[in-house]
């Protein structure tokens, strides 16, 4: 920390290297207690394997017990951890309570002996069905504390998945209401916009959410990339978004197209049939037409490689142009490939 403190940040408010470490690195450090907390919360909302890996630790979950009472779910157990790099072992006993939604409470302490754990777990389970919530929380702390944990201890790689499970139904209901609100008033809104009326931010939010959802659903179908006529739905949606000046979240679309361009171009290079080349050209064109942020690097690499190995590279010139490659140079490079191929062909004959 002393050495880090000597490195002054070029961003004044960040201070020095030690300040940056304390602010950004230290809070994200995965501790054994954090892994136990994560596994406890994960187990409360879905099935977690008795053995596995989480946050750089191998774990074994022992004596798990989970039961529901009304809207509460309680779980107890103890977990043996082994850090994958150092092979150091840790063992903790825990009790976790799901109070509904995203509200969790848990207590954790070092595991000492089986009889100690059994005594604490038995006492807690005897009281679970009969005591008030404040007393239950206090009892969890007494029997399994002193350390406490909550939803903030979920590891980043599982956080979104668990949030989706917890909030899935709620999000779906909100989505339906937003779409219905927009569709019921769509004609009036479009008429108001046509005469220069600026929509209030609340109504604009419903419209942007609706178009974003429709765009995402259309993207995820994926059948369209083999049928150029089916592109019209996407293009039409994108056109409406642009016409009305809406801003939509295009993360899913951009992620899908980044993967799709690479997949379909590599397929066309591996098997350069007319159908495959046309499909790859169509996908790249559509991506550009939709104005999506995409990465062509892997697709460019595949076509560049084809110029060095495929004798009939001329069939890919249109695709090469769309991928912003220097097609003339690639055709020049391909002449050597073609010449070598024909020489081999003559020798065989």
N, C-alpha and C positions, 0 to 999 in steps of 0.2 A: 504493500500500500504506500510505503514511503517513496519507492521508486516511481510508482504510478502518479503520485502527487506532483512529481517534477514535470510531468507532461501537461503543458497548458493547452486547453482546448481552443480551437480557432472560433468556437461559438461561445461567446462570453458567459451566457447563462449556464453553460455546462461545467464551468469551473476548470477542474483538472482531471487527469486520468483516474484518480482515486474517487472523485465525485461521480464520474461517469460509471465506474464500477459499482459503487453503492446504489446509484439510482436505477441503472438498467440491468446490470448483470446479476447482482446479488439477489434481487427479488425473484428472478426466474430460475435460480439454482434448485435442482431437484434433490430433496433430502429423503432419507428413508421414511421419515414420518409423513412427508408429503405423498410418497407412493402409497403408503398404507391408507391415508385419507382418500386418495384417488380411488383405490380399489374398493374401499368401503362404500363411497358414494355411487360408484359404478354398479356395484352389486345390489344396491337398494333399488335401482330403476331397471336393471336388466340382468341377464345371466352372465356371470364371469366365471371362466374356467378355474378349476382348483389349482392349476399350475400354468405358468406363462411368463411373459416378460412385460415390464412396464417401466418407462422412464429410466432405462439403463440398469434395471434390477431384475433378476430372476426371482419369482415369488412362488410360494406354496401357501395356499389358504387352508387353514385347519379349523375343525369344529365349527363350521359356519351354521348359523341358525337365523332364519328370517321369517317373520310373521307380521301379518297385518291386523290392525284393530281400528275400525272406523276409517278415518282418512290417514292414519299414521302407519308407517312401516318401520319396524325395528329390526336391526341385525347386530349380531355379535360374532366374534371369531378372533383368531390370532393368526398372524402372518409371519412366515419365515422369509427373509430377504437375503439375496446374495448379490452384491454389486458386481456387474459383469467384468469391469476392468481390474478391480483390486481383489476380487473374490472375498471381500470382507462380509461377514454375516451380521444380520440384525434380526431381532424378533420383537414384535409388538402385539399387544392385545388391544382390541378396539370395540366400541359400540357406536353404531350409527343410526340416526333417526331421520326419516323422510317425513316432513310435516305437510307435504303437498306442494305442487308447483316446483319452484326452484329453491325452496326453503329446506335446507339440511342442517343438522347439528350432529356433531360427533365428538367423542372423547377417545384419547389414545394414551397408552402408557407402555413402558418396557415390559415384556413378558418375563416373569420370574420363574414360577413353577406351575405345573398343571393344576395342582390343588388350589392355588391362589386364584387362577383364572376361573376354575369351576365354581368356586365360592362366589366370586363377583358376578359371574353370568347367571347363576341360579338366583341370587338375590334380585337382580334386575328383572329377570323374566317373571319372577313371582309377583312383582309390583306393576308390571307393564299394563295389565288389564284393569287395575283397580285404583291407581293413583292419578292425580291431576297432572296436567302437562308441566307446570312449574316444578312439581316435586319429582317427576320423571327425569327432567333435565338435570336437576340437582343430583339425583341418584346416579345418573350416568357419569357425571363429573366426579362424584365421590368414588365410584367403583372402578372407573376406567381412565380418569384424569391423571395428571393435571392438564395435559395438552388438549386443546380443542381444535376442531376443524369445521370448515363449511364448504360451500360450493366453489369458493375461490381457490381451493386446493386441487381442483381437477387439472390434470395435465392437458396442455394445449391440444394434443392430437385427438383427444376424446371429448373435449369440451363441447364442440359444436354438435357432435352426434348426440350427446346426452341432452343438450338443450332442445334439439329437434324432437327427441322422444318425449321430453317433458311438455313442450309447448306445441307439439304437432297438431293436435285437435284445435287448440286455440288459434293458431296461425291459419289453419284451414277455414275456420269460421270468419275470421277477419278478412281473409282473401275473398270469400264468397260475398260478404257484405260490400266490400270495395267495388268488386266487379258489378254487382247488382246496382249499386248507387250510380255508377257511371253509365251503364247500359240503359237504365230507366230514364236518364236525363240527357242521353247522348245527342239527340236531335236539337234540343234547346241549346246545349253548350256549343255545338258546331255553328248554329245560327248566330249566337252571340259573338263567337270568334270571327265569323265572316264579316261582321260590321265593325270590327276593331275593339270589341269589348275584351278586356283582360280578365281572365278567370281568377277568382280568389285562390289563394294558395291551398286551402283545404280541398277545393274541388279539383284543382290541378293535380294534387297528390293522388286523388282517386283515379284520375285519368291516366297519369303516368304509371301508377301501379298496375292498372288494367292492361295497358299496352305492354308493359314489361313482362307481365305474366303470360300474355298471349304469345309474345315473341319467344319467351323461354320455352313454352310448351311446343311451339312449332319447331324450334331448333332441336329439341330433344327427341322428336320423332325419328329423325335421321333417314327416313325412307326417301326423302326428297332428293338426296344427292345423286341418285341414279336416274331421276326423272326430271329433266329440265323444266317441264311444264309446271311441276310442283313448286318451283322456285317462286312463282308469282305470289304465293301467300306471304312469304317472307319479305319480298320486295314491296308488296302492297302495305304491309304493316310498317316497314321502315319508312315508306313514303308518307304514311299518315303521321308518324312520329315527327318527321322533319317538317311537314306542312303545318302542324299545330305548334311547333316549337317545344315539344315535350322532351324531357330528359329521362331516359330509362337506364336502369342498371344492366349493362351488357356483359357482365362478368362471365355468366354461364355461356353466352353465345361466343365470346372471344375464346374462352377455354376450349369449347367444343370445336371451333373452327381451327384453332392451333393444332389440336390433335388430329382432326379430320384431314387437314391439308397434308400433313406429314404422312398419315396412313395411306391416303388414296394415291399420292404421288409416288411413294415408295412401291405401292402395288403396281402402278402403271409402269414403273421402271423395271420391276421384276418380271412383269408379264405385259409387254407393250402392245396389247391388242387395241384396235380402234376404239372399242367401247371404253376400255380403261383410261385411255388418253383423253377421250372426250369428257369423261366424268371428272377427271382431275382438273382439266381446263375449266369446266363449268363451276367447280367448287371454288377455285381461286378467283374467278371472275365475280362470283356471287359475294365472296368475302370482301373484295374491294368495293363492290357496288353498295354493300351495306355499311361501308365505312367502319369496319371493325378493326381493332388493334390486334395484329397478328404477328407471328414470328415465322419467317420463311426459311430460317437457316437450315433446318434438317431437310426440307423439301429441296432447297437449292443444292445442298450437298448430294442428294440422290440423283438429281438431273445432271449435275456436273460429273458425277461418277459414270452415268450412262454415256456421256460423250466420250469417255475413255474406254468403254467396253462394248457399246452397242453399235453394230454396223449401220443400221437404218435410223440413225439419230435424227435425220431430217423430219421424221414423223413427230418429234418432240419440240420442234422449233417454236411453235406457238406457245406451248407450255413454258419453254425456257424464257421467252419474252415476257410472259405474264409474271414470272418469278423474278423479274428484274436482273436476269443474268446477261452477260455479253455474248449473245447467241452467235455472232459472227466468229468470235474467237473460239467458241466451242465447236462450231462447224469445221474450222480450220484444224483444230485438234483431232476431230473425228475422222478427217481424211486419212490419217495414218492408220487408224483402227480399221477403216473400211478397206484400205489397201492391203493390210496384213490379212484381213479376213478373206479377201478374194484370192490372194496368193496361196493361202492354205487350201482354199476350195479347188484351185487349179491343180495343186499337187496331189490332192486326194483323187481328183478325176483322172 
